[in-house]
């Protein structure tokens, strides 16, 4: 499987490392905003082509599929561009920053029949997979998910501390992880979604703090706190309060509510959620099926985000 990877930043490099662990997968082109640093990453990973436009890369006849790790605002348009060029595509989260754009991507996927997957990594982290299997078997039932998504981003920088050319978003990016995961883990649609947000940053133009409440059709609830103002441990921390115990998931690791480690090393072929996500993408293409976290699978998440955005606008 020969891949184009668009976006040579922090997350693009995570995908490069993951693909290097998958037999039969090869990145044949890297796309970045500036040629010199993109070519430098390409040389490091022995990628034969480096480009500054996705159009140039899509012209390569040997490329089968694309992974998009580009700015959020480009995701939907580039996903459409890839599918119209006959390429399968994995779009890093979020699929789009509006419901209309997300629905456009879903429509073109149906028209082309190509694989279009969205990088909802939490579905693949061994910690969340471990619990998902117990939920599906009826061994556990969620009462509440309590989730904290905390970063310190008072300047526009990425995960490597480098200046970023675009603005991140608490609702359309970071809340998307939890809204999708809550529906995925409960197996139920969200019927109530409410939010409040703090002041909009005068330079970045986004809310820096947000609180979201969700309720599923079966009465399960989720409380999500998000902040770009947190000067402390960074990342997302998931507390599952269940009928039979409490569990805390930190990306690929899992502990009980009393911080007792749970071995999730045998849940899947890797302990790396990004690698497992990429494996699912490539296997779905090879097997001619739609993947877990296909655009159709995750569209309900973006419908909920749209409802929350509309409510926040109405609240002023």
TORKOL-4160 file (C-alpha; in steps of 0.2 Angstrom, whole numbers, padded with zeros to 4 digits, m for minus):
316
<pt num="1" X="0000" Y="0000" Z="0000"/>
<pt num="2" X="0008" Y="0016" Z="m0006"/>
<pt num="3" X="0003" Y="0032" Z="0004"/>
<pt num="4" X="0004" Y="0051" Z="0002"/>
<pt num="5" X="0005" Y="0059" Z="0019"/>
<pt num="6" X="0000" Y="0078" Z="0019"/>
<pt num="7" X="0006" Y="0087" Z="0034"/>
<pt num="8" X="0024" Y="0085" Z="0040"/>
<pt num="9" X="0020" Y="0093" Z="0058"/>
<pt num="10" X="0019" Y="0084" Z="0075"/>
<pt num="11" X="0005" Y="0073" Z="0070"/>
<pt num="12" X="0011" Y="0069" Z="0053"/>
<pt num="13" X="0027" Y="0062" Z="0061"/>
<pt num="14" X="0017" Y="0051" Z="0073"/>
<pt num="15" X="0009" Y="0043" Z="0057"/>
<pt num="16" X="0026" Y="0041" Z="0049"/>
<pt num="17" X="0032" Y="0032" Z="0064"/>
<pt num="18" X="0017" Y="0021" Z="0064"/>
<pt num="19" X="0017" Y="0017" Z="0046"/>
<pt num="20" X="0035" Y="0012" Z="0047"/>
<pt num="21" X="0029" Y="m0003" Z="0059"/>
<pt num="22" X="0016" Y="m0009" Z="0046"/>
<pt num="23" X="0022" Y="m0023" Z="0034"/>
<pt num="24" X="0018" Y="m0019" Z="0016"/>
<pt num="25" X="0014" Y="0000" Z="0019"/>
<pt num="26" X="0025" Y="0014" Z="0012"/>
<pt num="27" X="0024" Y="0033" Z="0011"/>
<pt num="28" X="0029" Y="0038" Z="m0007"/>
<pt num="29" X="0026" Y="0057" Z="m0005"/>
<pt num="30" X="0026" Y="0070" Z="0009"/>
<pt num="31" X="0017" Y="0086" Z="0007"/>
<pt num="32" X="0021" Y="0101" Z="0018"/>
<pt num="33" X="0018" Y="0120" Z="0017"/>
<pt num="34" X="0037" Y="0124" Z="0015"/>
<pt num="35" X="0048" Y="0113" Z="0004"/>
<pt num="36" X="0064" Y="0114" Z="0014"/>
<pt num="37" X="0058" Y="0107" Z="0030"/>
<pt num="38" X="0046" Y="0095" Z="0021"/>
<pt num="39" X="0061" Y="0088" Z="0011"/>
<pt num="40" X="0071" Y="0086" Z="0027"/>
<pt num="41" X="0058" Y="0075" Z="0035"/>
<pt num="42" X="0056" Y="0066" Z="0019"/>
<pt num="43" X="0075" Y="0062" Z="0018"/>
<pt num="44" X="0074" Y="0056" Z="0037"/>
<pt num="45" X="0060" Y="0044" Z="0033"/>
<pt num="46" X="0067" Y="0039" Z="0016"/>
<pt num="47" X="0052" Y="0046" Z="0007"/>
<pt num="48" X="0055" Y="0048" Z="m0012"/>
<pt num="49" X="0045" Y="0064" Z="m0015"/>
<pt num="50" X="0042" Y="0080" Z="m0006"/>
<pt num="51" X="0029" Y="0093" Z="m0012"/>
<pt num="52" X="0021" Y="0109" Z="m0007"/>
<pt num="53" X="0004" Y="0105" Z="m0014"/>
<pt num="54" X="m0008" Y="0090" Z="m0012"/>
<pt num="55" X="m0012" Y="0092" Z="m0031"/>
<pt num="56" X="0006" Y="0087" Z="m0036"/>
<pt num="57" X="0006" Y="0072" Z="m0025"/>
<pt num="58" X="m0011" Y="0066" Z="m0031"/>
<pt num="59" X="m0004" Y="0066" Z="m0048"/>
<pt num="60" X="0008" Y="0051" Z="m0043"/>
<pt num="61" X="0000" Y="0036" Z="m0052"/>
<pt num="62" X="0008" Y="0024" Z="m0039"/>
<pt num="63" X="m0001" Y="0032" Z="m0024"/>
<pt num="64" X="m0016" Y="0022" Z="m0017"/>
<pt num="65" X="m0022" Y="0032" Z="m0003"/>
<pt num="66" X="m0019" Y="0048" Z="0007"/>
<pt num="67" X="m0017" Y="0052" Z="0026"/>
<pt num="68" X="m0022" Y="0071" Z="0029"/>
<pt num="69" X="m0013" Y="0079" Z="0044"/>
<pt num="70" X="m0016" Y="0096" Z="0038"/>
<pt num="71" X="m0024" Y="0111" Z="0047"/>
<pt num="72" X="m0042" Y="0108" Z="0052"/>
<pt num="73" X="m0049" Y="0121" Z="0040"/>
<pt num="74" X="m0042" Y="0111" Z="0025"/>
<pt num="75" X="m0048" Y="0094" Z="0030"/>
<pt num="76" X="m0065" Y="0093" Z="0021"/>
<pt num="77" X="m0060" Y="0101" Z="0005"/>
<pt num="78" X="m0044" Y="0090" Z="0004"/>
<pt num="79" X="m0054" Y="0074" Z="0008"/>
<pt num="80" X="m0065" Y="0078" Z="m0007"/>
<pt num="81" X="m0050" Y="0082" Z="m0018"/>
<pt num="82" X="m0043" Y="0065" Z="m0013"/>
<pt num="83" X="m0058" Y="0055" Z="m0017"/>
<pt num="84" X="m0062" Y="0064" Z="m0033"/>
<pt num="85" X="m0044" Y="0059" Z="m0038"/>
<pt num="86" X="m0048" Y="0041" Z="m0035"/>
<pt num="87" X="m0038" Y="0040" Z="m0019"/>
<pt num="88" X="m0044" Y="0032" Z="m0002"/>
<pt num="89" X="m0042" Y="0044" Z="0012"/>
<pt num="90" X="m0039" Y="0045" Z="0031"/>
<pt num="91" X="m0043" Y="0062" Z="0038"/>
<pt num="92" X="m0036" Y="0067" Z="0055"/>
<pt num="93" X="m0048" Y="0073" Z="0067"/>
<pt num="94" X="m0059" Y="0083" Z="0065"/>
<pt num="95" X="m0067" Y="0078" Z="0048"/>
<pt num="96" X="m0073" Y="0096" Z="0047"/>
<pt num="97" X="m0077" Y="0112" Z="0057"/>
<pt num="98" X="m0095" Y="0113" Z="0051"/>
<pt num="99" X="m0108" Y="0100" Z="0049"/>
<pt num="100" X="m0112" Y="0105" Z="0031"/>
<pt num="101" X="m0094" Y="0101" Z="0026"/>
<pt num="102" X="m0094" Y="0085" Z="0035"/>
<pt num="103" X="m0110" Y="0080" Z="0026"/>
<pt num="104" X="m0102" Y="0084" Z="0009"/>
<pt num="105" X="m0088" Y="0072" Z="0013"/>
<pt num="106" X="m0100" Y="0059" Z="0018"/>
<pt num="107" X="m0110" Y="0061" Z="0001"/>
<pt num="108" X="m0094" Y="0060" Z="m0010"/>
<pt num="109" X="m0089" Y="0044" Z="0000"/>
<pt num="110" X="m0105" Y="0036" Z="m0004"/>
<pt num="111" X="m0104" Y="0042" Z="m0023"/>
<pt num="112" X="m0086" Y="0035" Z="m0025"/>
<pt num="113" X="m0087" Y="0020" Z="m0014"/>
<pt num="114" X="m0069" Y="0023" Z="m0008"/>
<pt num="115" X="m0063" Y="0021" Z="0010"/>
<pt num="116" X="m0065" Y="0037" Z="0019"/>
<pt num="117" X="m0059" Y="0036" Z="0038"/>
<pt num="118" X="m0058" Y="0049" Z="0051"/>
<pt num="119" X="m0044" Y="0049" Z="0064"/>
<pt num="120" X="m0055" Y="0046" Z="0080"/>
<pt num="121" X="m0040" Y="0038" Z="0089"/>
<pt num="122" X="m0049" Y="0035" Z="0105"/>
<pt num="123" X="m0059" Y="0020" Z="0096"/>
<pt num="124" X="m0042" Y="0012" Z="0094"/>
<pt num="125" X="m0032" Y="0015" Z="0110"/>
<pt num="126" X="m0030" Y="m0001" Z="0119"/>
<pt num="127" X="m0037" Y="0006" Z="0135"/>
<pt num="128" X="m0054" Y="0011" Z="0127"/>
<pt num="129" X="m0054" Y="m0005" Z="0117"/>
<pt num="130" X="m0053" Y="m0015" Z="0133"/>
<pt num="131" X="m0068" Y="m0007" Z="0140"/>
<pt num="132" X="m0078" Y="m0007" Z="0124"/>
<pt num="133" X="m0077" Y="m0026" Z="0123"/>
<pt num="134" X="m0084" Y="m0027" Z="0141"/>
<pt num="135" X="m0098" Y="m0015" Z="0137"/>
<pt num="136" X="m0102" Y="m0025" Z="0121"/>
<pt num="137" X="m0102" Y="m0041" Z="0131"/>
<pt num="138" X="m0114" Y="m0034" Z="0145"/>
<pt num="139" X="m0100" Y="m0036" Z="0158"/>
<pt num="140" X="m0100" Y="m0017" Z="0162"/>
<pt num="141" X="m0112" Y="m0002" Z="0160"/>
<pt num="142" X="m0107" Y="0016" Z="0160"/>
<pt num="143" X="m0116" Y="0027" Z="0172"/>
<pt num="144" X="m0105" Y="0043" Z="0169"/>
<pt num="145" X="m0090" Y="0048" Z="0159"/>
<pt num="146" X="m0080" Y="0062" Z="0167"/>
<pt num="147" X="m0067" Y="0069" Z="0155"/>
<pt num="148" X="m0054" Y="0082" Z="0156"/>
<pt num="149" X="m0046" Y="0089" Z="0140"/>
<pt num="150" X="m0032" Y="0101" Z="0146"/>
<pt num="151" X="m0019" Y="0111" Z="0136"/>
<pt num="152" X="m0008" Y="0126" Z="0139"/>
<pt num="153" X="m0010" Y="0136" Z="0122"/>
<pt num="154" X="m0011" Y="0154" Z="0125"/>
<pt num="155" X="0000" Y="0156" Z="0110"/>
<pt num="156" X="m0003" Y="0148" Z="0093"/>
<pt num="157" X="0009" Y="0134" Z="0094"/>
<pt num="158" X="0008" Y="0115" Z="0090"/>
<pt num="159" X="0012" Y="0100" Z="0101"/>
<pt num="160" X="0031" Y="0102" Z="0098"/>
<pt num="161" X="0030" Y="0121" Z="0103"/>
<pt num="162" X="0032" Y="0127" Z="0086"/>
<pt num="163" X="0022" Y="0142" Z="0079"/>
<pt num="164" X="0006" Y="0136" Z="0070"/>
<pt num="165" X="m0001" Y="0144" Z="0054"/>
<pt num="166" X="m0019" Y="0140" Z="0059"/>
<pt num="167" X="m0030" Y="0140" Z="0075"/>
<pt num="168" X="m0035" Y="0125" Z="0085"/>
<pt num="169" X="m0053" Y="0124" Z="0092"/>
<pt num="170" X="m0059" Y="0116" Z="0108"/>
<pt num="171" X="m0077" Y="0111" Z="0101"/>
<pt num="172" X="m0073" Y="0105" Z="0083"/>
<pt num="173" X="m0057" Y="0097" Z="0087"/>
<pt num="174" X="m0055" Y="0092" Z="0105"/>
<pt num="175" X="m0073" Y="0089" Z="0110"/>
<pt num="176" X="m0075" Y="0078" Z="0095"/>
<pt num="177" X="m0064" Y="0065" Z="0103"/>
<pt num="178" X="m0075" Y="0063" Z="0118"/>
<pt num="179" X="m0092" Y="0066" Z="0109"/>
<pt num="180" X="m0088" Y="0052" Z="0097"/>
<pt num="181" X="m0081" Y="0041" Z="0111"/>
<pt num="182" X="m0096" Y="0043" Z="0122"/>
<pt num="183" X="m0108" Y="0038" Z="0108"/>
<pt num="184" X="m0097" Y="0023" Z="0103"/>
<pt num="185" X="m0094" Y="0017" Z="0121"/>
<pt num="186" X="m0113" Y="0018" Z="0126"/>
<pt num="187" X="m0119" Y="0012" Z="0109"/>
<pt num="188" X="m0132" Y="0026" Z="0111"/>
<pt num="189" X="m0136" Y="0042" Z="0102"/>
<pt num="190" X="m0134" Y="0059" Z="0112"/>
<pt num="191" X="m0151" Y="0066" Z="0115"/>
<pt num="192" X="m0146" Y="0081" Z="0126"/>
<pt num="193" X="m0131" Y="0091" Z="0123"/>
<pt num="194" X="m0127" Y="0108" Z="0132"/>
<pt num="195" X="m0112" Y="0119" Z="0134"/>
<pt num="196" X="m0105" Y="0135" Z="0141"/>
<pt num="197" X="m0089" Y="0143" Z="0136"/>
<pt num="198" X="m0077" Y="0156" Z="0143"/>
<pt num="199" X="m0071" Y="0173" Z="0135"/>
<pt num="200" X="m0065" Y="0173" Z="0117"/>
<pt num="201" X="m0046" Y="0176" Z="0116"/>
<pt num="202" X="m0043" Y="0193" Z="0109"/>
<pt num="203" X="m0030" Y="0187" Z="0097"/>
<pt num="204" X="m0034" Y="0169" Z="0093"/>
<pt num="205" X="m0052" Y="0172" Z="0091"/>
<pt num="206" X="m0058" Y="0156" Z="0100"/>
<pt num="207" X="m0065" Y="0152" Z="0117"/>
<pt num="208" X="m0051" Y="0146" Z="0129"/>
<pt num="209" X="m0062" Y="0136" Z="0141"/>
<pt num="210" X="m0078" Y="0126" Z="0138"/>
<pt num="211" X="m0089" Y="0114" Z="0148"/>
<pt num="212" X="m0100" Y="0102" Z="0139"/>
<pt num="213" X="m0114" Y="0090" Z="0146"/>
<pt num="214" X="m0121" Y="0075" Z="0136"/>
<pt num="215" X="m0135" Y="0063" Z="0140"/>
<pt num="216" X="m0138" Y="0047" Z="0129"/>
<pt num="217" X="m0154" Y="0039" Z="0124"/>
<pt num="218" X="m0152" Y="0027" Z="0138"/>
<pt num="219" X="m0149" Y="0040" Z="0152"/>
<pt num="220" X="m0130" Y="0039" Z="0153"/>
<pt num="221" X="m0121" Y="0055" Z="0155"/>
<pt num="222" X="m0105" Y="0063" Z="0151"/>
<pt num="223" X="m0097" Y="0078" Z="0158"/>
<pt num="224" X="m0082" Y="0086" Z="0148"/>
<pt num="225" X="m0071" Y="0100" Z="0154"/>
<pt num="226" X="m0059" Y="0108" Z="0141"/>
<pt num="227" X="m0046" Y="0122" Z="0143"/>
<pt num="228" X="m0032" Y="0130" Z="0133"/>
<pt num="229" X="m0027" Y="0139" Z="0150"/>
<pt num="230" X="m0022" Y="0124" Z="0160"/>
<pt num="231" X="m0004" Y="0126" Z="0167"/>
<pt num="232" X="m0002" Y="0108" Z="0173"/>
<pt num="233" X="m0003" Y="0090" Z="0166"/>
<pt num="234" X="m0008" Y="0091" Z="0148"/>
<pt num="235" X="m0019" Y="0079" Z="0138"/>
<pt num="236" X="m0036" Y="0071" Z="0140"/>
<pt num="237" X="m0040" Y="0060" Z="0155"/>
<pt num="238" X="m0056" Y="0049" Z="0154"/>
<pt num="239" X="m0064" Y="0043" Z="0170"/>
<pt num="240" X="m0077" Y="0029" Z="0167"/>
<pt num="241" X="m0089" Y="0027" Z="0181"/>
<pt num="242" X="m0098" Y="0011" Z="0179"/>
<pt num="243" X="m0110" Y="m0001" Z="0188"/>
<pt num="244" X="m0096" Y="m0012" Z="0192"/>
<pt num="245" X="m0081" Y="m0002" Z="0196"/>
<pt num="246" X="m0072" Y="0014" Z="0190"/>
<pt num="247" X="m0058" Y="0015" Z="0177"/>
<pt num="248" X="m0047" Y="0029" Z="0171"/>
<pt num="249" X="m0040" Y="0029" Z="0153"/>
<pt num="250" X="m0025" Y="0040" Z="0149"/>
<pt num="251" X="m0022" Y="0037" Z="0130"/>
<pt num="252" X="m0016" Y="0019" Z="0128"/>
<pt num="253" X="m0015" Y="0016" Z="0147"/>
<pt num="254" X="m0029" Y="0010" Z="0159"/>
<pt num="255" X="m0030" Y="0010" Z="0178"/>
<pt num="256" X="m0044" Y="0007" Z="0190"/>
<pt num="257" X="m0052" Y="0021" Z="0200"/>
<pt num="258" X="m0039" Y="0017" Z="0214"/>
<pt num="259" X="m0025" Y="0019" Z="0201"/>
<pt num="260" X="m0022" Y="0000" Z="0200"/>
<pt num="261" X="m0014" Y="m0004" Z="0183"/>
<pt num="262" X="m0024" Y="m0015" Z="0171"/>
<pt num="263" X="m0014" Y="m0025" Z="0158"/>
<pt num="264" X="m0020" Y="m0020" Z="0141"/>
<pt num="265" X="m0005" Y="m0026" Z="0131"/>
<pt num="266" X="m0014" Y="m0041" Z="0124"/>
<pt num="267" X="m0029" Y="m0031" Z="0118"/>
<pt num="268" X="m0022" Y="m0028" Z="0100"/>
<pt num="269" X="m0007" Y="m0031" Z="0090"/>
<pt num="270" X="0001" Y="m0014" Z="0096"/>
<pt num="271" X="0000" Y="m0003" Z="0111"/>
<pt num="272" X="0000" Y="0012" Z="0100"/>
<pt num="273" X="m0017" Y="0019" Z="0096"/>
<pt num="274" X="m0011" Y="0029" Z="0080"/>
<pt num="275" X="m0003" Y="0013" Z="0073"/>
<pt num="276" X="m0019" Y="0003" Z="0076"/>
<pt num="277" X="m0029" Y="0017" Z="0068"/>
<pt num="278" X="m0018" Y="0016" Z="0053"/>
<pt num="279" X="m0018" Y="m0003" Z="0052"/>
<pt num="280" X="m0037" Y="m0002" Z="0052"/>
<pt num="281" X="m0037" Y="0010" Z="0037"/>
<pt num="282" X="m0025" Y="0000" Z="0027"/>
<pt num="283" X="m0034" Y="m0017" Z="0031"/>
<pt num="284" X="m0051" Y="m0009" Z="0026"/>
<pt num="285" X="m0044" Y="m0004" Z="0009"/>
<pt num="286" X="m0036" Y="m0021" Z="0006"/>
<pt num="287" X="m0052" Y="m0030" Z="0011"/>
<pt num="288" X="m0064" Y="m0019" Z="0002"/>
<pt num="289" X="m0074" Y="m0013" Z="0017"/>
<pt num="290" X="m0078" Y="0003" Z="0026"/>
<pt num="291" X="m0067" Y="0004" Z="0042"/>
<pt num="292" X="m0071" Y="0007" Z="0060"/>
<pt num="293" X="m0072" Y="0027" Z="0061"/>
<pt num="294" X="m0078" Y="0028" Z="0043"/>
<pt num="295" X="m0086" Y="0045" Z="0039"/>
<pt num="296" X="m0103" Y="0037" Z="0041"/>
<pt num="297" X="m0098" Y="0030" Z="0058"/>
<pt num="298" X="m0093" Y="0047" Z="0065"/>
<pt num="299" X="m0105" Y="0059" Z="0057"/>
<pt num="300" X="m0117" Y="0058" Z="0072"/>
<pt num="301" X="m0103" Y="0066" Z="0082"/>
<pt num="302" X="m0102" Y="0081" Z="0070"/>
<pt num="303" X="m0121" Y="0083" Z="0071"/>
<pt num="304" X="m0120" Y="0084" Z="0090"/>
<pt num="305" X="m0106" Y="0097" Z="0089"/>
<pt num="306" X="m0117" Y="0107" Z="0077"/>
<pt num="307" X="m0131" Y="0107" Z="0089"/>
<pt num="308" X="m0119" Y="0113" Z="0103"/>
<pt num="309" X="m0112" Y="0127" Z="0092"/>
<pt num="310" X="m0129" Y="0133" Z="0088"/>
<pt num="311" X="m0134" Y="0133" Z="0106"/>
<pt num="312" X="m0118" Y="0143" Z="0110"/>
<pt num="313" X="m0122" Y="0156" Z="0097"/>
<pt num="314" X="m0140" Y="0158" Z="0103"/>
<pt num="315" X="m0133" Y="0161" Z="0121"/>
<pt num="316" X="m0122" Y="0175" Z="0114"/>
